[in-house]
């Protein structure tokens, strides 16, 4: 009888030990699941947002470098129209994975000459309506646009168009780097003047769209530089006339950014809206109309062509 009793107690202890191990394993599994859930809900979004922010910063640096390289090529062509200079610009279209999280790489899309872009410049004098019209020469000027596929950080698009670099977010747009469309105040023989200078940059290359999660390279090659129109004090003396009005129309999806840029440019040289200039904003265009009161106006229009190539 004693032997049976000891055997029963021993069997009971072994059974209780097995249950304890199972309970401990279940508790450990529960702790792991709870920890993973907490990480997924509370930490992963923060890590992912930080990763997307870092990637957007890299993409912006790449697009800024693109703008800078285009400006360098344009300046080189103005000095020597026969120059052939090649510059490469890496764009971080995609970023790296979030550590230990798996397949969560940041990514985006790069589009070349796939968006609305163009210029129209018209100049009238007191002896000739339509003295100059850029017509089809600047009909399409080309674009480079980057837009991300963010999950947590806000989506921003970066657009290079008509010589400017623009940031767009949630239907709003802001010009961060300005174009070579410049209004300046001058003075000739104690007479105030308004000087409009336009160097229209045209990106020539095939249209393409590419999605990626790595770095892509854009190759820029200087092609040619052309003087399209010039009216200075010399032309005024030769032709015995004056510019009465000039208009610059920009074709774009980022109308808010261009309207603000034109407004700031006019105000910087003390032009009065409604008297010296007007702004008209359409769905895909913004027009700056200049007709300065009691001021002579001089206009210079150039065209710079740059070849753009990618792996698209």
C-alpha positions, 0 to 999 in steps of 0.5 A, spaced: 500 500 500 505 504 501 508 503 494 502 505 491 501 511 495 508 513 493 507 512 486 501 516 486 504 522 489 510 521 484 505 521 478 501 527 481 508 531 481 510 529 474 503 531 472 503 538 475 510 539 473 508 538 466 502 543 467 507 548 469 511 548 463 505 548 459 502 554 463 509 558 463 510 557 455 503 560 454 505 566 458 511 567 455 508 566 448 503 571 450 508 576 453 512 575 446 505 577 442 503 583 447 510 585 446 510 584 438 503 588 438 506 594 442 512 594 437 507 594 431 502 599 434 507 604 437 514 603 435 514 601 428 509 607 425 514 612 428 520 608 426 517 608 419 515 615 419 523 617 421 525 613 415 520 616 410 522 623 413 530 621 412 528 618 405 524 625 403 530 629 405 535 625 401 530 625 395 530 633 396 537 634 396 538 630 389 532 634 386 536 640 389 542 638 386 539 637 379 536 644 379 543 646 381 546 642 375 541 645 370 543 652 372 551 650 371 550 648 364 545 654 363 551 659 365 556 655 361 552 655 355 551 662 355 558 664 356 560 659 350 554 656 346 558 651 343 560 648 350 558 640 351 558 639 358 555 633 362 553 632 369 550 626 372 545 627 378 543 621 383 536 621 385 534 617 391 528 614 388 527 609 394 530 608 401 533 603 406 529 598 410 527 599 417 532 595 421 529 588 423 522 590 421 522 586 414 520 588 407 518 596 409 523 599 404 521 606 402 520 608 395 517 613 390 516 614 382 521 619 378 517 622 372 521 625 366 517 630 361 511 627 363 507 633 366 505 640 364 510 645 363 511 651 358 512 658 357 509 664 353 512 671 352 509 676 348 511 683 348 507 689 345 510 696 343 507 703 341 508 702 334 507 694 334 502 690 337 505 683 337 512 685 337 515 679 339 511 672 341 515 666 343 509 662 340 512 654 339 519 655 341 517 655 348 511 651 347 514 645 352 519 646 356 520 639 360 519 637 367 523 632 372 518 630 378 519 626 384 513 623 388 514 618 394 509 612 396 509 614 403 505 610 408 506 614 415 510 621 413 506 626 409 507 625 401 510 631 398 512 632 390 518 635 388 517 638 381 523 641 377 519 645 371 521 652 367 527 653 371 524 652 378 524 647 384 517 646 387 514 643 393 507 640 393 503 638 398 495 636 399 493 641 393 498 646 395 505 648 392 511 653 394 517 655 390 523 653 394 528 655 388 527 660 383 527 660 376 531 665 371 525 669 370 527 675 373 524 682 374 529 688 376 529 695 377 533 700 373 535 707 372 537 710 365 538 717 365 535 719 371 529 715 368 526 709 372 526 702 368 523 695 369 527 690 366 524 683 365 529 677 363 528 670 361 532 664 360 528 659 358 531 652 360 528 646 355 529 639 357 530 635 351 529 627 352 524 622 352 518 621 356 518 616 362 516 614 368 519 609 373 518 606 380 524 604 384 526 603 391 534 605 390 538 611 387 537 612 380 541 617 375 539 623 371 544 625 366 544 632 363 548 634 357 548 642 355 546 642 347 545 649 345 543 657 347 539 662 343 538 669 344 530 669 342 529 677 343 532 683 346 529 690 347 534 695 350 535 702 350 539 701 344 533 698 340 529 704 343 533 709 340 534 705 333 526 704 332 524 710 336 519 706 340 517 703 347 515 697 350 508 698 352 506 691 355 509 684 356 506 678 359 509 671 361 505 665 361 507 659 365 504 653 364 504 648 370 500 644 375 503 648 381 499 655 379 499 657 387 507 657 387 508 661 380 503 666 382 506 667 389 513 668 385 510 673 380 507 677 386 513 677 390 518 679 384 513 685 382 512 687 389 520 687 390 521 692 385 515 697 388 510 695 382 503 696 384 498 691 382 492 693 378 496 699 375 503 696 373 502 689 373 496 684 373 496 677 375 491 671 372 491 664 374 487 659 371 487 651 372 494 650 369 497 657 367 499 663 371 500 670 367 504 676 369 502 682 365 506 688 365 505 695 363 509 699 368 506 707 369 511 712 367 517 707 367 521 704 360 521 697 360 526 692 357 526 685 355 531 680 354 529 672 352 534 667 351 533 659 350 537 654 353 536 647 351 539 641 355 538 634 354 536 629 359 537 622 360 535 616 365 535 609 365 527 609 364 
